Amino acid sequence: MSDTPGFADARTALSLTSLPIGHYLVAAGLISNTDLDDGLARQKHSGLRLGEELIGHGKIRPVDFYRALATQTGLPFVNLISDIPDESLLTVAQLDLYLEARALPWRRVKGTLVFASTDPRAARAVLETCLSEPFLVYQTSSFDILWTTQKFFAEELSAHARDRLHTMNPTASAKVLLSDTARLVCIALLCCLVLAIIVLPTAMLLLANFVAALAFLSLAALRLTALRGARRTVTPPPVTTLTTAPGTALPRYSVLVPMLREAEVLPILVNALKRLDYPPAKLDIKLVLEADDKETIDAARSLTLPGNFEIIRVPGSEPMTKPKACNYALHFVRGDYVVVFDAEDMPHPQQLREAARAFEQGDAMLACVQAPLTYYNWGENWLTKHFAIEYAAIFDLLLPMLSRLNLPFPLGGTSTHFRTDALRAVGAWDAYNVTEDADLGFRLYEAGYRTATIIAPTLEEANCHLPNWVRQRSRWLKGWMQTYLVRMRHPILTWRQLGPRGFVIFQIVIGAFLLSALLHPLFYPMMIYALVLGLQQATSFQSGLLALFNLTVLVLGFSAAILSGLVGAMLRRLDGLSLHALSMPAYWLLISFASYKALFQLITRPHYWEKTVHGLSVFTPSLTAQARTAHVATDRHKT
């Protein structure tokens, strides 16, 4: 192949040298001598190329660097935005090749096929393995490749983002929750249930009562088990004491932040990402925005983002969900690992380092690590305090216990770190599941992977407005219902994939929680009914026993939940929540209300993503002001 016309020309062009690229940039006035010296010093530790260091640290615009690199190497520079590729050369069948090589066929020049790439040498190595005809590779910028790929392959990329999992593994997808036959069976069972309630109302109420009691008691047992583990576990050290690995030991890390109408909190997010204690040149940050979300796109542009940030525009299509947006952005991910953050997140600066260390210390089957979530506005009102209690119990007690026992658990939706190859191997996120994290946690386990937890937290905004809280919680519960239905469509297969222990945990964590949320309100009228019946009838023993049983179940359930929440809050040093936790029954009634809304939407709009509004906290204005001040200070420092 080396004697083929076209290849020799390209290699001659690539071998052209003048000044080293760093000195060339200084001579061209694109960077200062100080920038060059600092970049070379960092390069010794990171193992990256100088251009990646300069772009990652915001010392030069990517387009300026790539233009200069083309001049320095003697390669033509192609502006794919103004000099549009010949569309007849772009084929869907080779889309994966284009993404891997980060190159696109541009035009034919004197009969020779010409590609444009951000890294001509690397692109040539990939393309030579797949193409038999001679070709040349010209220089372009990363933005040109990203923009042009999305422009010409938007439909194919979007379809892949929607249906990748359903194509790979239809039984694991929520695209079609129930077949026509299954729906008829469900309707028949529902009719039988209604008939039974009419004919045997007391018996059916008792049955519902005991089913709810079983769900309550199983959850209580799980929480108490987590409490036992907490007593044996030494309180983790402050995350500020974590050791940091040298830059050469750190892998390239991609960060996905899917957003919709989040202009208000975007400065807070960007400031938090800039503060990550991770080599900027090894960060590949994607702000994943809907293509028609002009407000957030304009807000992102106004922030003058560093070169390691890219804006991914997701074409409009149904379902309009966060997992579909993440799947779309996954096409362009370059990191060995990838983490998902939400728009309002403020991850601890060392979280990525701790996650990278966890992956390094684990084996290849460790596919995911979950960071704990906490709230910066936890003390804002009654709702946020209960949110804080709830999350403390989940992320500091329950999930670490399940991880230690090598059991499956639902992921947190944000601050979830993945091995990129493992994530792709299982089909990534289910675009049709509105709580994609719950589904993915169990799907990874079904594929033989493990999930662990780390301690460096992410600060979030707790929902402080009740209507907004109901929208968010009902979507979460609807997604859990989807996750449960997907697996219980084939219970034997789920048993085999999860194993006996995993199957039981799935029934408790997902099934029992949903049942308790739906049936919890029945406990109170049943207890009152039993007491009234006992007072009205001479033989009141059975009714009194039922009332006592319900009261015992409620006390045990609430005690376990309150204790686990308070222990978790104590570990997080959240003071003043002891008396507040006594109002947990009212909070659970709100969860029940949200569960019935979720059930209604599961039937009427199963794939509808109900947007949670962020930036409602009283702390948002001050955090935004701090972020903008930091941004201005950074810009002044650059100039």
N, C-alpha and C positions, 0 to 999 in steps of 0.2 A: 504493500500500500504506500510505502514511502516514496516510490517512483511515480506514483499517480499524479498527473497534472493537477495543480492546485494545492496539494499538500506541501510541496517544497516551497512554493511562494509564501504560504502562511508561516512556515517555520523560519524562513529568512526574515520576514517582517517581525516575528516575535523575538528574534535574536538581536534586533537593532538596539543599541544602547548609546546613551550619551552620558549625561549626569545620572547618578543614582536618583531614584524617584524623590527621595526626601529633599536632596539639594536642588533638584529641579523645581519642586514646589516652592522652596524658599526663593530661588532665582525668579520665579514667575510672580512672586509677591502674594502667593496664596496662603502661606503660613509664615510664622516668624521662626528665627533660629531657636528661640526658647521652646516653641511648639515642637520643633524637630527633635531637639535634645530630649525633651520629656517623652515624646513618642518612642524614640529609640530606647530609652531607659525602660519604659513599660513593656516594650516588645521583647526584651530579654527575659522578662518574667512570664509573659502571657503566651509566648510561642506563636503569636499571630503575625500577620503581615502588617507593615507600617501603615498602609492605607486603612486597614480595619481599625487600628488604634486611633488614628486621627479622626476618622468618621465617627467612631463610637464615642469619643470624648468631645465631639462637637467642634473640633478645630478647623474643619473644612466641610463644605457642603458636598454630599455624594456626587452630584453632577459635575462640580468643579474638579473633584479628584479624578473621576473617570475620564473627563476630557483631557486633563493633564497627562494621565497615564497613557492614553491613546497617542498623544503627541510624543511622549517620551519613548514609547516602544515602537513608534512608526506605524501604528495601525490606524486605519480610518475610524473616526467616531461616528456612530449612527444615532441620530435623534429619531427614535421610533414614534415620537408624538407628531412631529412635523413630516418626517419621511416615512409614511405608513408602509408596513410590510405588504408584499404581494399576497393577497388573501388566498389565492389559489395554492400557495405553498404550505399553508397552515392546515394540518389534518388532525382531526379528532383522535385518530388511532395512535398518533404519536404524542398526545398531550402529556402523558406520564414522562416520556423522554424529555420533553421541553422543560417540565418542572424539575426533573432531576438535574439536567445540565444547566438550568437557569439560562437558557438560550432559546431564541426563536429564529426560524428561517425568515430572512428579510427579502432578498431578491436574487435574481440570477444576473451576474455580471460577466458579460462575454461568455455566457453559457455555463458558468460555474456557480453552483449554489452557494450563497453567502448567508451565514448565520450572524446574529448579533448576540453578544453575551456580556455579562458583567465580569466574567473571568474566562477569557478565551482559552487559556491553557487547560484549565479544568474541564471546560465545555468540550474541547477537542478530545480529551481522554474518554469522555462519556460517549460522544457522538461517533467516534471511530469504531466502537464496538457494535453499533447498530446500523450504520450507513455504509453502503457499498460504493456510492458515487463520490467523486472528489468534491470537496467543499472548502470554503474559507470561513474564518471566524473573525468578525470585526468587534470593536469595542462599543459598548453602550453602558448606560447607568442602570442601577438597580431599580430606580423608579420607572424607567422606560419599560423594563421587562415586566414589572408588576402591573403597570397600567395597561400595557398592550395585551398581556395574557388575559386579564380580566375583561378587556374590551371584546376580544375575539372569541373567547371561550366562556363567556358568562353563563350561557344556557347550560353547557355541559358541566361546568363546575358546580352550578347551582343544583342541577339534577343529581349529581354525585353526592353533594352535601345532604340532600333530602333522603335519598334512597340507598345509600351505600350499605347500611346495616340490613335493610329489608332485602336487598339483593343477595348479600352474603349469607344471611341467616334469618329467614322470614319468621321463624318461631320466636326469635328474640326481639322482634320489632313491635312497637305499638301502633304501627300504621293502620292495621286492621285489627281492632281489639277482639272482636268476635265474628266468626263466620256466620253466614245466614242460618245454618243448622244450629249453631250454638245460641244464636239469638232466639230462635224458636224454642229451644230447650229452656232458656232463661225465662221467657214469657210464660211457658207452661208451668215452670216451678213457681213463678210469682203468682200466677192464678191459684195454684194449689195453696200457697201460703195465705193469700187473702181469704180463700174459702175456709182454711183451718182457723184463721183468726175469727171469722164470723161464727163458725160452728163451735169452736172450743176457745173462746177468748181467754179464759183464766189459764188454761194449760199453755197456751202460746205465750202469754205474758210471763208465766213462770219459766218457760224455756228460754225466752229472750233474757230474762233476769239472770239465769244461771250461765248462759253463754257470755254475757257481759261480765259476770263475776269471774269466770275463767280467764277472760282477757285481762281484767284488772289484776288478778292475782299473779298471772304469769309475768306481767310487766313489773309488778312489785318485787317478785323474786329476782328478776334480772337486775333491777336497781340495787337491791340489797347485796347481791353478789358483787356488783361493781363497787359498793361501799367497802366490802371486805377487802377487795383488792387495793382500794385506796389506802386503807389502814396499813397495809404491808409495804406500800410504795413510799420511798423517800421523796419528799417534796422536791421537784426538779429545780436545778439551780437557775438563777436568773439568766435569761437568754443573752444578756450582755457579756456573760463570761464565756460564751462559746468560742472555741479556738477557730481560727480562720486558716484555710489552706492557701498556699501560694497560688498565684494566678495560673501557673502552668498545670496545676492539678485540677483546675476547674473546667468542666465541660461547657460547651456552648448551650445557652439556656434561652428558650423561647417563652414569651409571655403573651398570653391572649387575654384581651379585655373586651368582651362583647358589650356593646352599649346601644341604647335606644333612647333618644331625647334626654341626654345627660349633660347638656352644656353647663348646667349649674354646678355640678360637682367635678367636672373634668379637670379644672386646675388643681384641686386637692389630690386627685388620682395621679396626675402627671408629676406633681411634686413628690409624692410618696415613691413613685417608681424611680425617679432620679436619685432618691436617697438610698436605694438598695445598695448594700455593701457587696457589690459584685462587679468584676471588670466590665465597664460599659461596652467595650469592644466585643465581649462575649455574650452580650444581651441582644436578643432579637425580639423587639417589642412590637406587637401588632395591636393597634386600636381598631377593633372590628365594629364598623358602623354600617347601618342600613343606608343604601345608596340614596334614598329619598329623605334622609334625616339631615337636611341642609343646615339646621341650626347647630347640631353637634359637630358636623364636618367643618363649618366655618369657625367654631370655637377652637377646634383642634389646630386648624391652620394658623389662627391668631397667636398660638402659644410658641411659635417658632421652635418646633420640636427638634431634638438632636438627631443625628444621622442614624442612631440605632432604633428609632421609632419609624414605623410605617403605618399608613392608614389603609385598611382593607375595606372596600365598599361592597357590601353584600347585596346582590340584585334582589329586588322584591319578588317574592313567591311564597306560596303557602306550603307548609305552615310557617308563620313568622315567629320563630322560636329561637331562644338562645342556643340550644344544641345545634340547630341548623347553621347558625352563624359561626359557631366554633368549628364545625365540620368544614365549612367553606374556607375559613382561614387556615385550617390544618394543611391545605394544599401547599401553602407558601411557608410553612414552618421549616426552619433550618437547624433548630437546636436538637441536641441529643435528648434533652428533657424539655417538657413543656408544662407550664403552670397556667391555670385559669384564675383570674381575679375579676371581681365585680367592679362596677363603676365607682362605688363609694368606698372602696377598700383602701386601707393604709397598712400594707404588710410590714412586719418588722424588718429592719434593714438586713438582718442576717438570715432571714428565712430561706432564701435560695441556697446559701452556703450550707445550712443545716440539712436541707433536703438533698443536695448533691452529696454530702457526706453520708447520709443514710443510704442512698442508692449505691455508693461506692462500697460501703460496708456490707450491703445485702448482696444476694445472688441475682441472677438474671430473671428469676421469677418474682422478684419484688417489683411490681409494676406501678405502684402508686403510693405516695405518702400524703397524708392529710394533716394540714396545719390547723391548730385550734382557732376558732373564731370567737371574738369578744367585741364589746361595744364601747365606743368612746363616750356615748351619751346614755350609759346604762342607768344613771340616776335621774333622768329628765322627768319622768312621770311614772304612774302606776304600771302602765303597759311596758315601758322599757325595763323597769326593774324585774318584772316577771320574765321578760325575754332574757335578761342577764342570768337569772336563776336557771332557766331552762337550758341555755347554752352551756353554762358551767357544768351542769350535770352530764350533758351529752359529750362535750369535747374534752373534759378533764377526767371523767370517770368511765362512762359507758364505752366510748370508742377505743380508748387505750386498753381497756380490759378485753374487748373483743379482738383487738390486734394481738395482744399477748397470747391469747388462746388460739390464734390462727383461725379465727372465725370471720365470716363475711359481715360487712356492715354497709349501710348507705353512706355515700360520700357527702361532703358538706356543700357542694355546689360552687364553692370558691376556695381558693388557696389549696387546690388539689393539684399535686405535682405528679406527672406521669413520665415513664419511659416512652419516648415518642414511638419507637418501633412496636412496643407492646400495645399501646393505645390504638395504633393503626391495625394491628393484627386482630383485635377483637371487633373491628368495625367502627371504632370511635364512638361518638355519642349518637343516641337515638333521636333523630330530629323530630319525632312525633311524640316523645315523652316530655311533658312539661315540668317534670322534676328529674332531669336527665342524670343527676348525680346519684340518686337512689338506685336507679336501674344499673348504672355503670359499675357501682361498687359490687353488686351481686354478679354481674356479667363477667367481670374480671376473675372473680372467684370460681365461677363455673368453667372458665377456660384454664384453670390451674394456677392462676397468678395469686400473689399475696398483696395485702395492703397494710401499711404501717402508719403510725402517727409520730409527729414531731412536736416540739414545744414552742418554737418561735411563732407567736400569734399574728393574726391579722385583725386590725381594728375596723369595725364596720359601724354603720349608722343603724341603730335599732329603730324599728318602726314606731313612731311616737303618735301617730294619728290612727284612730280605730278603723275608719273605712279603708284606709290604705293597708292596715294590718290584715283585715279580713280578705282583701284582694290577694295579698301575698300568701297568707296561710291557706286559703282555699285552693290556690294553684298548687302549692306544695302537696296538699292532701290529695288533690286530683291526680297528680303525678305518682304518688304512692299507690293510689288505686290502680292506675295503669300498670305500674310495676308488678303489683300483686296479680292482676288479671293475666298479664303476659305469661307469668310463670305457672299459674294454676290452670291455664288452658291445657297444659301438658304436665300434670303433677308427677307422674312417674319419671319423666325425663328430668324434671327439676330435682326430684329426690336423688337421682343418679348423679346429676352434675354437682349438686351442693353437698351430697353425702348426708347421712342421718343428722349429724350435729348441725351442719349448715342449714338443712331443711327446717329443723326445729327453731333455730335462731331467726330464720326468715319468717316463720309463722308468728313468732313473738314480736320481733321488731317492726315488721310491716303489718302482718295480719291482725295481731292482737291490738296494736296501737290504733289501727283504723276502726276495729270493732268497738274498742273502748270509747273512742271519740263519738261514734254514731250512737252507741247504746247507753253511754254515761248518763244522759238526762233521764233515762227511764228508771234509774235507781231511786230517785227521789220520790216520784209518784208511787212507785211500787212499795216503798217503805211506808209512805203515808197510808196507802191503801191497806197494807197489812195491819197497821196499827188501828185504823178505823174499823176494819172488819173484826179485829180481835175485840174491840170494845163493844161492838154491836152484838156479837154472838157469845153464847155461853162457852162454847168450845173454842177458846181463843189461843190455845197453845200453839197450833200450827202457824197461825197468822203472826203471833208474837215471835215465833222462831224465825220466820221469814224476815221480819223486820230486823231482828237481831243479826241475822246473817248478812243482810244488806249493809247494816251499819258497820259490822265488822270488816266487810270487804272495803267499804269506803274509807274507814279509818286506816286499814293496812295500806291501801293504795295511796292515799294522800300522805301518810307518814313516810312511806318509802320515797315518794317523789319529793317531799319537802326536805327530808334528810339528805338525799343525794344532791338536791339543789343547793342546800346550805353548805354542805361539805365542799362542793365544787366552788361556791362563792368564797368560802374561806381560803381555799387554795389560791384563788385569784385575788385575795385581799380586798374583796368587795364588802365593805362594812355597812351595817345598818339594815340588813335584809331579813333578819330573823322574824320580827313581828310581821313584816310585809308578806312573808311566805305563807302565813295563815290564810290569806285571801286566795290561795291557789284554786279552791273549788270554783270561784267565779271565773278565773282565767280558763279553767278547763271547760266551763260552759261556753265560753267564747270559741274555744277550739271546736266544740261540738257544733256550734252554729256554722262555723266555717266548713266543717266536714259535710254538712247537709247541702251547703251551696256547692261544694266540690262534687258531690254525688249528682246533683242536678246538672252541672256543667259536663260531667263525664258522659251523661246521656245525650245532652243537647249540643255541646260544643267540646268534644273530647280533646282536640288539639289546639284549642284557643289559649294563647299565652296572655294572661291578664297582667298588664304592666304595673310594676311597683314604682311609685314615685319616690325619688331620692332627693335629698337636700331640704327636707322639711324640719330638721332639727334646729333648735335655737343656736346650736354650736356651728352650724354651717357657714354663716356670714364671717365669723372670725377665722375659721379654718380656710375659707376661700381667700380672705385678705392676706393671711400668712403665706398661702401658696403663691399668690400673685406678687407679693413682696419678694419672695425667694426667687421667682422667675425674673423679675426686674434686676435683682442683684446679680444673678447669673449672667444676664445679657450685658450688664455694665462691666462685669469682670472680663467677658470675652473681648469687649471693645477696648 
